């Protein structure tokens, strides 16, 4: 099995499998209710100039986006959804899990402050509480393993005590590295990682008891980005010409293979009817050679067409899929340790401009996204290199500027660093960077 890390402030990771399952089909009518299907978006706010919540919510409504997944429970953000009927997933950050696991009072207080107060007539349509974010990620070295399930249980009990158990479900978004294929390279051998199997059994039992879905993040982009031998057509839903056959099941894309790998793991551990949400899936537009607008548009459009067709996956044919695109808006303050692409996942730019046409209905309609309205800008200000000036501290000054501004588009393979492409041209990133870093910066205000 090929496993790839994607850490962006704990927001993502992917385990990629492209050899396919042989497994028994699951009856279409036996899945537990709870997942309605459809497409939502992830809205992160790690940005130097975040759009005001009211502008983002208006933009969501203008584009008929009815589901949104947040990474915290910022009251200014959550309150902006009042009266909209947009389904909202709020979240408890990992660093709060220990306190909530240790105290039912802390869980009751969190639910009261972040859930109950918004559930009035015309209030916020809170559907899920995400307890942590990818807490079993290998890179965390077990930091959150012993507190995640107790925290989940306390939050769910608090929801039940507030008579909200049927309305709001507590879930745990998990990184796909919780899965393993036992080195067989066959998703039909899908199991949960050996070191966390007892924890996963407890977690799944709790989710099942409360009729809550399993939530997993899937990133086909990382297959292509980190493995040059990965078959490109399977990343882009283009594998029909050379499908992977396994028994009666036909796989033409890695998304279905990853999804059904999880289905196999759920079958193996005794939860064949567990509903599934794909909490994050998408494609970045910059920061690396495979991250560009054309690829992002192609992947996301084909994903939407696939999901909204309701054809399901080979192991769950005809069943609705619920996915959350990653992401709504670019975030220029995210860590670039995993790669410069981390700041460029949005289908909109940081100021709410659409990057490319995208038909959110998946029906081949006019795919124009409506940009954010009422965004107020300061005047453009350009920094231009003086060729007659003192160059002795240029690199130092550029490094300082890029500490406070996003220069990832200038790095090798990115949109402003390619021979024949836009922006400055030159033979290498090492030559481009000292000069390109001063091309332009602009800021906006509200």
C-alpha positions as CSV (number, residue, x, y, z in Angstrom):
1,X,0.0,0.0,0.0
2,X,1.2,3.5,-0.8
3,X,0.8,5.9,2.0
4,X,1.2,9.7,1.8
5,X,1.2,12.4,4.4
6,X,-0.5,15.7,4.1
7,X,-0.2,17.8,7.2
8,X,-1.5,21.4,7.1
9,X,-2.1,22.3,10.7
10,X,-3.6,18.8,11.1
11,X,-6.1,19.3,8.4
12,X,-5.3,16.4,6.0
13,X,-3.6,13.2,4.9
14,X,-4.1,10.5,2.3
15,X,-3.6,6.8,1.9
16,X,-3.7,5.9,-1.7
17,X,-4.6,2.6,-3.2
18,X,-5.1,1.9,-6.9
19,X,-5.3,-1.9,-7.0
20,X,-8.8,-2.8,-6.4
21,X,-11.1,-4.9,-4.2
22,X,-12.6,-8.3,-4.5
23,X,-15.3,-8.2,-1.9
24,X,-18.9,-9.2,-1.4
25,X,-21.4,-6.5,-2.3
26,X,-23.5,-4.9,0.5
27,X,-27.2,-4.7,0.0
28,X,-28.3,-1.2,-0.9
29,X,-31.1,-1.0,1.7
30,X,-29.2,-2.0,4.8
31,X,-27.1,1.1,5.5
32,X,-27.9,3.0,8.6
33,X,-29.7,6.3,8.0
34,X,-27.9,9.6,8.6
35,X,-26.0,10.5,5.5
36,X,-28.2,12.3,2.9
37,X,-25.6,12.7,0.2
38,X,-24.5,15.8,-1.6
39,X,-21.6,18.2,-1.7
40,X,-20.4,20.7,0.9
41,X,-17.2,22.8,1.4
42,X,-14.5,23.1,4.0
43,X,-14.1,26.7,5.2
44,X,-10.7,27.3,6.9
45,X,-9.7,30.7,8.2
46,X,-5.9,30.5,8.4
47,X,-5.5,33.7,6.4
48,X,-3.8,37.0,6.9
49,X,-6.8,38.9,5.5
50,X,-9.8,36.7,6.1
51,X,-13.1,37.7,4.5
52,X,-15.8,38.8,7.0
53,X,-18.1,35.9,7.8
54,X,-21.2,37.7,6.5
55,X,-19.5,38.0,3.0
56,X,-18.5,34.3,3.0
57,X,-22.0,33.2,4.0
58,X,-23.6,35.4,1.3
59,X,-21.2,33.9,-1.2
60,X,-22.2,30.3,-0.1
61,X,-25.9,31.2,-0.5
62,X,-25.3,32.8,-3.9
63,X,-23.7,29.6,-5.1
64,X,-26.4,27.4,-3.5
65,X,-23.8,25.6,-1.3
66,X,-25.9,24.0,1.4
67,X,-23.2,22.3,3.6
68,X,-20.1,23.7,5.3
69,X,-17.5,22.2,7.4
70,X,-15.5,24.4,9.9
71,X,-12.4,23.7,11.8
72,X,-13.4,25.3,15.1
73,X,-16.5,27.0,16.5
74,X,-15.6,30.7,16.3
75,X,-18.7,32.5,17.5
76,X,-18.4,35.2,14.9
77,X,-18.3,32.6,12.1
78,X,-21.0,30.3,13.5
79,X,-23.4,33.1,14.2
80,X,-23.2,34.3,10.6
81,X,-25.1,31.2,9.5
82,X,-28.2,32.1,11.5
83,X,-31.3,32.0,9.4
84,X,-29.6,30.5,6.4
85,X,-30.5,26.8,6.8
86,X,-27.0,25.9,5.6
87,X,-25.9,22.7,7.3
88,X,-22.9,23.4,9.5
89,X,-20.3,21.1,11.0
90,X,-18.4,22.8,13.8
91,X,-15.3,21.4,15.4
92,X,-13.3,21.0,18.6
93,X,-9.6,21.4,18.0
94,X,-7.2,18.6,19.0
95,X,-5.7,20.7,21.8
96,X,-9.0,20.8,23.6
97,X,-9.6,17.0,23.6
98,X,-7.7,16.3,26.8
99,X,-9.8,18.7,28.9
100,X,-13.1,17.5,27.4
101,X,-12.2,13.9,27.8
102,X,-11.4,14.5,31.5
103,X,-14.5,16.4,32.4
104,X,-18.2,16.0,31.7
105,X,-18.7,19.5,32.9
106,X,-16.3,20.8,30.3
107,X,-18.2,18.9,27.6
108,X,-21.5,20.3,28.9
109,X,-20.1,23.8,28.9
110,X,-18.8,23.4,25.4
111,X,-22.1,22.1,24.0
112,X,-24.0,24.9,25.8
113,X,-21.7,27.6,24.5
114,X,-21.2,26.3,20.9
115,X,-24.3,24.3,20.1
116,X,-27.3,24.9,22.2
117,X,-27.2,28.7,22.1
118,X,-27.6,28.7,18.3
119,X,-30.5,26.3,18.1
120,X,-33.4,28.7,18.3
121,X,-36.1,29.3,15.7
122,X,-34.3,30.9,12.8
123,X,-30.9,30.0,14.3
124,X,-28.0,28.0,13.0
125,X,-28.5,24.5,11.4
126,X,-25.7,22.7,13.2
127,X,-25.6,19.1,12.0
128,X,-22.3,17.7,13.3
129,X,-19.7,18.4,15.9
130,X,-16.3,17.2,14.8
131,X,-14.4,16.0,17.9
132,X,-10.8,16.6,16.9
133,X,-9.3,16.6,13.5
134,X,-7.3,13.5,12.3
135,X,-6.3,12.7,15.9
136,X,-4.9,9.3,15.0
137,X,-2.5,10.7,12.4
138,X,0.8,8.7,12.6
139,X,2.8,12.0,12.8
140,X,1.1,12.8,16.2
141,X,2.8,9.7,17.7
142,X,-0.2,8.7,19.7
143,X,-0.7,12.1,21.4
144,X,-4.5,12.0,21.1
145,X,-5.2,8.3,21.0
146,X,-6.2,7.9,24.6
147,X,-8.4,11.0,24.8
148,X,-10.3,11.0,21.5
149,X,-12.9,8.4,22.3
150,X,-13.6,9.7,25.9
151,X,-14.0,13.2,24.5
152,X,-16.3,11.9,21.8
153,X,-18.4,10.1,24.4
154,X,-18.6,13.1,26.7
155,X,-19.7,15.4,23.8
156,X,-22.3,12.9,22.6
157,X,-23.7,12.5,26.1
158,X,-23.9,16.2,26.5
159,X,-25.8,16.4,23.2
160,X,-28.1,13.7,24.5
161,X,-28.6,15.4,27.8
162,X,-29.6,18.6,25.9
163,X,-32.1,16.5,23.9
164,X,-30.1,17.1,20.7
165,X,-29.0,13.5,20.1
166,X,-31.3,13.1,17.1
167,X,-30.4,16.5,15.6
168,X,-26.7,16.9,16.1
169,X,-24.2,14.0,15.7
170,X,-20.7,13.9,17.2
171,X,-18.1,12.5,14.8
172,X,-14.3,12.3,14.4
173,X,-12.8,13.2,11.0
174,X,-10.0,10.8,10.4
175,X,-7.0,10.7,8.2
176,X,-6.8,7.8,5.7
177,X,-3.6,6.6,7.4
178,X,-5.9,4.8,9.9
179,X,-6.2,2.2,7.0
180,X,-3.9,-0.6,6.0
181,X,-4.0,-3.2,3.2
182,X,-1.7,-5.6,5.0
183,X,0.9,-5.1,2.3
184,X,-1.2,-7.0,-0.2
185,X,-1.9,-4.0,-2.4
186,X,-5.5,-5.1,-2.5
187,X,-8.1,-2.9,-1.0
188,X,-10.2,-5.9,-0.4
189,X,-7.7,-6.7,2.4
190,X,-8.5,-3.3,3.9
191,X,-8.2,-3.2,7.7
192,X,-7.6,-0.6,10.3
193,X,-4.0,0.1,11.3
194,X,-2.8,-2.5,13.8
195,X,-1.7,-0.1,16.6
196,X,-5.2,1.5,16.7
197,X,-7.5,-1.4,16.1
198,X,-8.8,-1.6,19.7
199,X,-9.4,2.2,19.7
200,X,-11.1,2.0,16.4
201,X,-13.4,-0.8,17.7
202,X,-14.4,1.5,20.6
203,X,-14.8,4.5,18.3
204,X,-17.0,2.6,15.8
205,X,-19.1,1.2,18.6
206,X,-19.8,4.6,19.9
207,X,-20.6,6.0,16.5
208,X,-22.8,3.1,15.7
209,X,-24.7,3.5,19.0
210,X,-25.5,7.1,18.2
211,X,-26.1,6.5,14.5
212,X,-23.3,8.8,13.5
213,X,-21.2,8.4,10.3
214,X,-17.6,7.5,9.9
215,X,-15.7,10.5,8.5
216,X,-12.5,10.1,6.4
217,X,-10.4,12.5,4.3
218,X,-9.3,11.3,0.8
219,X,-6.7,13.1,-1.4
220,X,-6.0,11.6,-4.9
221,X,-3.9,14.7,-5.6
222,X,-1.2,13.4,-3.2
223,X,-1.0,10.1,-5.2
224,X,0.1,12.0,-8.2
225,X,2.2,14.6,-6.4
226,X,4.2,12.2,-4.3
227,X,4.5,9.2,-6.7
228,X,5.7,9.9,-10.2
229,X,4.6,6.4,-11.3
230,X,1.0,6.7,-10.2
231,X,-1.4,6.3,-13.1
232,X,-2.6,9.8,-13.8
233,X,-5.9,8.7,-15.4
234,X,-7.0,7.1,-12.1
235,X,-6.5,10.4,-10.2
236,X,-8.8,12.2,-12.7
237,X,-11.6,9.7,-13.1
238,X,-10.2,8.9,-16.6
239,X,-9.5,5.2,-16.1
240,X,-12.4,3.8,-18.2
241,X,-10.1,2.9,-21.1
242,X,-8.0,0.7,-18.8
243,X,-10.2,-0.2,-15.9
244,X,-9.0,-2.2,-13.0
245,X,-11.1,-5.4,-12.8
246,X,-11.4,-7.5,-9.8
247,X,-14.1,-10.0,-10.0
248,X,-17.4,-8.3,-10.9
249,X,-16.1,-4.9,-9.6
250,X,-14.8,-2.4,-12.1
251,X,-12.7,0.6,-10.8
252,X,-11.9,3.6,-13.0
253,X,-10.7,6.0,-10.3
254,X,-8.7,6.1,-7.1
255,X,-11.5,7.9,-5.2
256,X,-13.7,4.9,-5.4
257,X,-10.8,2.6,-4.5
258,X,-10.0,4.5,-1.4
259,X,-13.7,4.7,-0.4
260,X,-14.2,1.0,-0.8
261,X,-10.9,0.3,1.0
262,X,-12.6,1.8,4.0
263,X,-15.8,-0.2,3.4
264,X,-13.7,-3.3,3.5
265,X,-12.1,-2.3,6.8
266,X,-15.6,-1.6,8.2
267,X,-16.8,-5.0,7.1
268,X,-13.8,-6.6,8.7
269,X,-14.2,-5.0,12.1
270,X,-17.9,-5.8,12.2
271,X,-19.6,-2.6,11.0
272,X,-20.7,-3.3,7.4
273,X,-23.5,-0.8,7.5
274,X,-21.7,2.2,8.8
275,X,-22.5,5.4,6.9
276,X,-19.5,7.3,5.5
277,X,-18.8,11.0,5.0
278,X,-15.7,12.2,3.0
279,X,-14.7,15.1,5.1
280,X,-12.0,16.5,2.7
281,X,-11.3,15.9,-0.9
282,X,-10.0,18.4,-3.5
283,X,-7.1,19.6,-5.7
284,X,-4.9,22.6,-5.3
285,X,-4.2,25.2,-7.9
286,X,-0.7,26.4,-7.3
287,X,2.6,25.7,-5.4
288,X,3.7,22.6,-7.4
289,X,3.8,21.3,-10.9
290,X,0.7,19.1,-10.5
291,X,-1.1,21.8,-8.7
292,X,-2.6,24.1,-11.3
293,X,-6.0,25.5,-12.3
294,X,-6.6,23.2,-15.2
295,X,-6.0,20.1,-13.1
296,X,-8.0,21.4,-10.2
297,X,-11.0,22.2,-12.4
298,X,-10.8,18.8,-14.1
299,X,-10.6,16.9,-10.8
300,X,-13.3,18.8,-8.9
301,X,-15.7,18.9,-11.9
302,X,-15.4,15.1,-12.4
303,X,-15.7,14.5,-8.7
304,X,-18.9,16.5,-8.5
305,X,-20.3,14.7,-11.6
306,X,-19.4,11.4,-10.0
307,X,-20.8,12.1,-6.6
308,X,-24.0,13.8,-7.7
309,X,-24.8,11.1,-10.2
310,X,-25.7,8.9,-7.2
311,X,-24.1,5.8,-8.8
312,X,-22.2,5.2,-5.6
313,X,-19.1,3.0,-5.6
314,X,-18.6,-0.6,-6.6
315,X,-19.1,-1.9,-3.1
316,X,-22.0,0.5,-2.4
317,X,-23.7,0.9,-5.7
318,X,-26.6,3.4,-6.0
319,X,-26.0,4.8,-2.5
320,X,-25.6,8.6,-2.0
321,X,-22.1,10.0,-1.3
322,X,-21.6,13.0,1.0
323,X,-18.4,14.8,0.4
324,X,-16.9,18.2,1.4
325,X,-14.7,19.9,-1.1
326,X,-11.4,21.1,0.2
327,X,-11.5,24.0,0.1
328,X,-13.7,27.0,-0.2
329,X,-11.0,29.7,0.0
330,X,-7.2,29.9,-0.1
331,X,-5.4,30.2,3.3
332,X,-2.1,32.0,3.0
333,X,-1.1,31.4,6.7
334,X,-1.1,27.6,6.5
335,X,2.1,25.7,7.1
336,X,3.9,24.9,3.9
337,X,6.0,22.1,5.5
338,X,4.1,19.4,3.5
339,X,4.4,21.5,0.3
340,X,3.8,25.0,-1.1
341,X,0.5,23.8,-2.5
342,X,-1.0,23.8,1.0
343,X,-2.1,27.5,0.6
344,X,-3.9,27.0,-2.7
345,X,-6.7,24.5,-2.2
346,X,-9.5,27.0,-2.6
347,X,-12.0,27.1,-5.4
348,X,-12.0,30.8,-4.6
349,X,-9.1,33.1,-4.0
350,X,-8.5,34.6,-0.5
351,X,-10.7,37.6,-1.5
352,X,-13.5,35.5,-2.9
353,X,-12.8,35.6,-6.6
354,X,-13.6,32.4,-8.4
355,X,-10.6,30.7,-9.8
356,X,-12.3,28.7,-12.6
357,X,-15.7,27.7,-13.8
358,X,-17.3,24.9,-11.7
359,X,-20.7,23.4,-12.1
360,X,-21.7,22.6,-8.5
361,X,-24.8,20.7,-9.7
362,X,-22.7,18.1,-11.6
363,X,-25.3,18.3,-14.4
364,X,-23.3,20.1,-17.1
365,X,-25.0,23.4,-16.5
366,X,-23.4,26.8,-16.6
367,X,-20.4,26.4,-14.3
368,X,-19.7,30.0,-13.4
369,X,-19.2,30.5,-9.7
370,X,-20.4,33.8,-8.2
371,X,-17.7,35.8,-6.5
372,X,-17.9,37.4,-3.2
373,X,-19.7,40.8,-3.2
374,X,-19.0,43.9,-1.2
375,X,-15.3,43.3,-0.8
376,X,-13.5,46.6,-0.2
377,X,-9.9,47.0,-1.3
378,X,-7.1,49.4,-0.5
379,X,-5.3,50.9,-3.5
380,X,-2.9,48.6,-5.2
381,X,0.7,49.1,-4.2
382,X,3.6,47.7,-6.2
383,X,7.2,47.2,-5.2
384,X,9.5,47.3,-8.1
385,X,13.2,46.3,-8.0
386,X,15.6,49.2,-8.6
387,X,18.3,47.6,-10.8
388,X,20.7,50.4,-9.8
389,X,20.2,49.9,-6.1
390,X,22.3,48.1,-3.5
391,X,21.8,44.3,-4.0
392,X,23.9,43.2,-1.0
393,X,20.8,42.6,1.2
394,X,18.3,41.7,-1.4
395,X,18.0,38.1,-0.4
396,X,17.7,39.0,3.2
397,X,15.0,41.5,2.5
398,X,13.1,39.1,0.2
399,X,13.2,36.5,3.0
400,X,11.8,39.0,5.4
401,X,9.0,40.0,3.0
402,X,8.1,36.4,2.3
403,X,7.8,35.8,6.1
404,X,4.7,38.0,6.1
405,X,3.4,37.5,2.6
406,X,2.7,34.3,0.6
407,X,5.5,33.7,-2.0
408,X,4.6,30.1,-2.8
409,X,3.5,31.0,-6.3
410,X,7.1,32.0,-7.0
411,X,8.7,28.6,-6.2
412,X,9.8,26.0,-8.7
413,X,6.9,24.5,-10.6
414,X,4.4,27.2,-9.5
415,X,2.4,29.6,-11.6
416,X,5.0,32.5,-11.4
417,X,8.0,30.3,-11.9
418,X,7.8,28.4,-15.2
419,X,9.6,29.1,-18.4
420,X,7.0,30.3,-20.9
421,X,4.4,30.8,-18.1
422,X,3.1,33.9,-16.4
423,X,5.2,36.1,-14.2
424,X,9.0,36.3,-14.3
425,X,10.9,33.8,-16.4
426,X,14.3,32.4,-15.7
427,X,16.4,29.3,-15.7
428,X,15.9,28.2,-12.1
429,X,14.0,28.8,-8.9
430,X,17.2,29.9,-7.2
431,X,17.7,32.7,-9.7
432,X,14.1,33.7,-9.8
433,X,13.3,33.9,-6.1
434,X,15.5,36.9,-5.1
435,X,13.8,39.1,-7.8
436,X,10.3,37.7,-8.0
437,X,9.7,38.1,-4.3
438,X,9.4,41.9,-4.9
439,X,7.0,41.8,-7.8
440,X,3.8,42.8,-6.1
441,X,1.8,42.7,-2.9
442,X,-1.6,44.1,-2.3
443,X,-4.0,44.1,0.6
444,X,-7.7,44.7,1.1
445,X,-9.7,46.0,4.0
446,X,-13.4,45.7,5.0
